[in-house]
Amino acid sequence: MNDSVSVASSAPDATAEVAGFSVSPAGWLEAAFSRVARNQMCELPFYRAGIQVQACGFTLFEQQWVGCLLTPWTLSLLVLPGPGQIWRPQMPGERLALQLPCGNVTFLSGEIADDSGNARQYLSCSLMSPLDSSLTPAQAVTLAQQSARMALSLPVLNTDHPTDLSRRELFRRRSE
């Protein structure tokens, strides 16, 4: 399932710019996706009524807001423009690959309306859709928080293992 929620069916205005959030977009995301949950998603069979919409771990990374969004139907890693950032408009569903500390991640462009009906764009990478039915609400929040933290964590390298994983190198290391 595509976890982005499109509120506009036409192409974005090529001259319109997507302005950044000067403060964390967590509250805005929770309000916007809670409205989607109530109005569009709550009747679907994979909707988890016990799970609340929650934006977790939003922090600035290279002047963009990065964090996880937990909804009753999905867990996604999101990127939104940060303070003073201007994004070019994207078509909903357009793919964009970004390099994060955890590695290369492919995102889909999405857009969702705020309370006044103005559409705002974001980038989304689905981490779990639909949500595992065995997750408790507390486990789902913990997973979202840890996922946001892991996305911006540097990979851990074990310096005791060879970086050249060729067969010859592996055999040579065993004989030492």
WOJO-V952168 format. One record per residue. N is the residue number from 1. RES is the residue in three letters. PSI is psi in radians with two decimals (NA if undefined). OMEGA is omega in whole degrees, 0 to 359 (* if undefined). D_LAST is the distance of its C-alpha to the last C-alpha in whole Angstrom. Layout:
n=N res=RES psi=PSI omega=OMEGA d_last=D_LAST
n=N res=RES psi=PSI omega=OMEGA d_last=D_LAST
This chain:
n=1 res=MET psi=2.40 omega=176 d_last=50
n=2 res=ASN psi=2.08 omega=185 d_last=51
n=3 res=ASP psi=-0.02 omega=175 d_last=51
n=4 res=SER psi=2.56 omega=182 d_last=52
n=5 res=VAL psi=1.98 omega=181 d_last=56
n=6 res=SER psi=2.29 omega=178 d_last=58
n=7 res=VAL psi=-0.05 omega=179 d_last=62
n=8 res=ALA psi=2.34 omega=182 d_last=63
n=9 res=SER psi=-0.20 omega=180 d_last=63
n=10 res=SER psi=2.89 omega=179 d_last=64
n=11 res=ALA psi=2.57 omega=178 d_last=62
n=12 res=PRO psi=2.64 omega=178 d_last=61
n=13 res=ASP psi=2.10 omega=184 d_last=63
n=14 res=ALA psi=-0.39 omega=180 d_last=62
n=15 res=THR psi=-0.26 omega=180 d_last=63
n=16 res=ALA psi=2.47 omega=178 d_last=62
n=17 res=GLU psi=2.63 omega=179 d_last=59
n=18 res=VAL psi=1.87 omega=183 d_last=57
n=19 res=ALA psi=2.65 omega=182 d_last=57
n=20 res=GLY psi=2.91 omega=176 d_last=55
n=21 res=PHE psi=2.22 omega=180 d_last=55
n=22 res=SER psi=-0.41 omega=175 d_last=56
n=23 res=VAL psi=2.95 omega=181 d_last=55
n=24 res=SER psi=2.34 omega=179 d_last=52
n=25 res=PRO psi=0.14 omega=186 d_last=53
n=26 res=ALA psi=-0.88 omega=181 d_last=53
n=27 res=GLY psi=-0.72 omega=179 d_last=56
n=28 res=TRP psi=-0.78 omega=179 d_last=57
n=29 res=LEU psi=-0.77 omega=180 d_last=55
n=30 res=GLU psi=-0.75 omega=179 d_last=56
n=31 res=ALA psi=-0.81 omega=183 d_last=59
n=32 res=ALA psi=-0.80 omega=182 d_last=59
n=33 res=PHE psi=-0.43 omega=173 d_last=57
n=34 res=SER psi=-0.66 omega=177 d_last=59
n=35 res=ARG psi=-0.72 omega=177 d_last=62
n=36 res=VAL psi=-0.73 omega=180 d_last=60
n=37 res=ALA psi=-0.83 omega=181 d_last=59
n=38 res=ARG psi=-0.74 omega=190 d_last=63
n=39 res=ASN psi=-0.41 omega=188 d_last=64
n=40 res=GLN psi=-0.54 omega=191 d_last=62
n=41 res=MET psi=-0.39 omega=192 d_last=59
n=42 res=CYS psi=-0.34 omega=181 d_last=61
n=43 res=GLU psi=-0.09 omega=183 d_last=62
n=44 res=LEU psi=2.58 omega=187 d_last=59
n=45 res=PRO psi=-0.43 omega=182 d_last=57
n=46 res=PHE psi=0.08 omega=179 d_last=54
n=47 res=TYR psi=2.24 omega=181 d_last=55
n=48 res=ARG psi=1.65 omega=186 d_last=54
n=49 res=ALA psi=-0.50 omega=181 d_last=57
n=50 res=GLY psi=-0.13 omega=182 d_last=55
n=51 res=ILE psi=2.21 omega=179 d_last=53
n=52 res=GLN psi=2.67 omega=173 d_last=54
n=53 res=VAL psi=2.23 omega=180 d_last=54
n=54 res=GLN psi=2.26 omega=175 d_last=51
n=55 res=ALA psi=2.15 omega=188 d_last=50
n=56 res=CYS psi=2.36 omega=168 d_last=47
n=57 res=GLY psi=0.39 omega=183 d_last=45
n=58 res=PHE psi=2.14 omega=181 d_last=46
n=59 res=THR psi=2.75 omega=178 d_last=45
n=60 res=LEU psi=2.28 omega=174 d_last=45
n=61 res=PHE psi=2.07 omega=183 d_last=42
n=62 res=GLU psi=0.76 omega=177 d_last=43
n=63 res=GLN psi=0.31 omega=174 d_last=47
n=64 res=GLN psi=2.57 omega=176 d_last=47
n=65 res=TRP psi=2.19 omega=180 d_last=47
n=66 res=VAL psi=2.31 omega=178 d_last=44
n=67 res=GLY psi=-3.05 omega=180 d_last=44
n=68 res=CYS psi=2.55 omega=175 d_last=45
n=69 res=LEU psi=2.08 omega=176 d_last=48
n=70 res=LEU psi=2.23 omega=175 d_last=49
n=71 res=THR psi=2.96 omega=178 d_last=52
n=72 res=PRO psi=-0.03 omega=180 d_last=53
n=73 res=TRP psi=-0.24 omega=184 d_last=52
n=74 res=THR psi=2.84 omega=170 d_last=48
n=75 res=LEU psi=2.19 omega=184 d_last=46
n=76 res=SER psi=2.59 omega=170 d_last=45
n=77 res=LEU psi=2.25 omega=183 d_last=43
n=78 res=LEU psi=2.63 omega=172 d_last=46
n=79 res=VAL psi=2.30 omega=176 d_last=46
n=80 res=LEU psi=2.70 omega=181 d_last=50
n=81 res=PRO psi=2.47 omega=181 d_last=51
n=82 res=GLY psi=-2.98 omega=182 d_last=51
n=83 res=PRO psi=2.27 omega=178 d_last=53
n=84 res=GLY psi=0.03 omega=181 d_last=55
n=85 res=GLN psi=2.51 omega=176 d_last=53
n=86 res=ILE psi=2.13 omega=176 d_last=55
n=87 res=TRP psi=2.58 omega=172 d_last=53
n=88 res=ARG psi=2.59 omega=180 d_last=55
n=89 res=PRO psi=2.50 omega=179 d_last=57
n=90 res=GLN psi=2.60 omega=172 d_last=54
n=91 res=MET psi=2.36 omega=174 d_last=56
n=92 res=PRO psi=2.31 omega=182 d_last=55
n=93 res=GLY psi=-0.16 omega=178 d_last=52
n=94 res=GLU psi=2.41 omega=182 d_last=51
n=95 res=ARG psi=2.51 omega=178 d_last=47
n=96 res=LEU psi=2.19 omega=179 d_last=45
n=97 res=ALA psi=2.30 omega=178 d_last=41
n=98 res=LEU psi=2.57 omega=176 d_last=40
n=99 res=GLN psi=2.03 omega=176 d_last=37
n=100 res=LEU psi=2.92 omega=177 d_last=36
n=101 res=PRO psi=-0.58 omega=180 d_last=33
n=102 res=CYS psi=-0.26 omega=182 d_last=32
n=103 res=GLY psi=-3.00 omega=178 d_last=32
n=104 res=ASN psi=2.33 omega=182 d_last=35
n=105 res=VAL psi=2.34 omega=177 d_last=38
n=106 res=THR psi=2.22 omega=181 d_last=41
n=107 res=PHE psi=2.71 omega=171 d_last=44
n=108 res=LEU psi=2.43 omega=176 d_last=48
n=109 res=SER psi=2.40 omega=176 d_last=51
n=110 res=GLY psi=2.92 omega=174 d_last=53
n=111 res=GLU psi=2.60 omega=182 d_last=56
n=112 res=ILE psi=2.58 omega=182 d_last=58
n=113 res=ALA psi=2.57 omega=173 d_last=62
n=114 res=ASP psi=-3.01 omega=182 d_last=62
n=115 res=ASP psi=-0.55 omega=182 d_last=65
n=116 res=SER psi=0.05 omega=178 d_last=68
n=117 res=GLY psi=0.00 omega=178 d_last=67
n=118 res=ASN psi=2.25 omega=181 d_last=65
n=119 res=ALA psi=2.38 omega=175 d_last=61
n=120 res=ARG psi=2.49 omega=181 d_last=58
n=121 res=GLN psi=2.70 omega=178 d_last=55
n=122 res=TYR psi=2.92 omega=174 d_last=51
n=123 res=LEU psi=2.42 omega=185 d_last=48
n=124 res=SER psi=2.39 omega=173 d_last=47
n=125 res=CYS psi=2.02 omega=181 d_last=44
n=126 res=SER psi=2.21 omega=177 d_last=44
n=127 res=LEU psi=-0.54 omega=178 d_last=41
n=128 res=MET psi=2.00 omega=180 d_last=43
n=129 res=SER psi=2.04 omega=358 d_last=46
n=130 res=PRO psi=2.99 omega=178 d_last=48
n=131 res=LEU psi=2.51 omega=177 d_last=47
n=132 res=ASP psi=2.25 omega=183 d_last=45
n=133 res=SER psi=-0.27 omega=180 d_last=48
n=134 res=SER psi=-0.15 omega=179 d_last=46
n=135 res=LEU psi=2.25 omega=172 d_last=46
n=136 res=THR psi=2.84 omega=177 d_last=48
n=137 res=PRO psi=-0.73 omega=180 d_last=50
n=138 res=ALA psi=-0.71 omega=178 d_last=48
n=139 res=GLN psi=-0.66 omega=180 d_last=44
n=140 res=ALA psi=-0.74 omega=178 d_last=45
n=141 res=VAL psi=-0.78 omega=178 d_last=46
n=142 res=THR psi=-0.75 omega=178 d_last=43
n=143 res=LEU psi=-0.76 omega=180 d_last=41
n=144 res=ALA psi=-0.77 omega=180 d_last=43
n=145 res=GLN psi=-0.80 omega=181 d_last=42
n=146 res=GLN psi=-0.61 omega=178 d_last=38
n=147 res=SER psi=-0.72 omega=178 d_last=38
n=148 res=ALA psi=-0.73 omega=179 d_last=40
n=149 res=ARG psi=-0.76 omega=182 d_last=38
n=150 res=MET psi=-0.59 omega=181 d_last=35
n=151 res=ALA psi=-0.54 omega=182 d_last=36
n=152 res=LEU psi=0.20 omega=179 d_last=36
n=153 res=SER psi=2.47 omega=176 d_last=33
n=154 res=LEU psi=2.49 omega=178 d_last=30
n=155 res=PRO psi=2.52 omega=178 d_last=27
n=156 res=VAL psi=2.23 omega=178 d_last=24
n=157 res=LEU psi=2.36 omega=177 d_last=21
n=158 res=ASN psi=1.93 omega=184 d_last=18
n=159 res=THR psi=-0.16 omega=177 d_last=16
n=160 res=ASP psi=-0.24 omega=180 d_last=12
n=161 res=HIS psi=2.52 omega=180 d_last=13
n=162 res=PRO psi=2.53 omega=175 d_last=13
n=163 res=THR psi=-0.41 omega=176 d_last=16
n=164 res=ASP psi=1.84 omega=184 d_last=16
n=165 res=LEU psi=0.47 omega=177 d_last=16
n=166 res=SER psi=2.78 omega=182 d_last=16
n=167 res=ARG psi=-0.73 omega=181 d_last=15
n=168 res=ARG psi=-0.78 omega=180 d_last=13
n=169 res=GLU psi=-0.71 omega=179 d_last=11
n=170 res=LEU psi=-0.73 omega=179 d_last=10
n=171 res=PHE psi=-0.67 omega=180 d_last=9
n=172 res=ARG psi=-0.71 omega=181 d_last=7
n=173 res=ARG psi=-0.59 omega=181 d_last=5
n=174 res=ARG psi=-0.55 omega=184 d_last=6
n=175 res=SER psi=-0.18 omega=181 d_last=4
n=176 res=GLU psi=NA omega=* d_last=0
